[in-house]
Amino acid sequence: MTHKYPPPDQALAEHPKDYSDPELKEYTDEFAQDILDEVTPIMPLVLPLMAVLQMFMLAFIAVVMA
């Protein structure tokens, strides 16, 4: 069985701006964002809350085992 399309790394190396699938082009143009930039603003809130939750769970386990 022969494939008419090159592997993804070769296809992107030759034409990085061209897409064979128009839906993929729309997705990458509209929704492609850096995940780290999205998560960074909420980290000062999430990290302490997760620490409190973890401490509560560990204390609960200690009380149950005692």
C-alpha positions, -999 to +999 in steps of 0.1 A: +000+000+000+015+033-010+008+067+005+006+098-015+013+121+014+048+126+029+054+120+066+044+150+088+079+161+096+089+162+059+057+179+048+061+207+074+098+211+066+090+219+030+059+240+034+054+252+070+026+276+062+006+253+039-021+230+053-037+201+034-067+203+057-086+236+059-100+228+093-065+223+107-055+257+093-086+274+110-078+256+143-042+266+143-050+302+134-078+307+159-071+284+189-034+278+190-021+295+222+007+290+246-006+268+274+019+282+299+007+317+293-029+307+300-021+289+333+004+313+348-021+340+360-041+315+381-011+297+397-010+321+428-045+310+436-043+273+426-011+263+443-021+274+479-055+258+475-040+225+464-015+227+493-044+232+518-063+203+502-033+181+505-027+190+541-063+183+549-062+149+532-030+140+551-045+150+584-076+131+577-056+100+569-036+104+601-068+107+622-083+076+605-052+055+611-049+066+648 
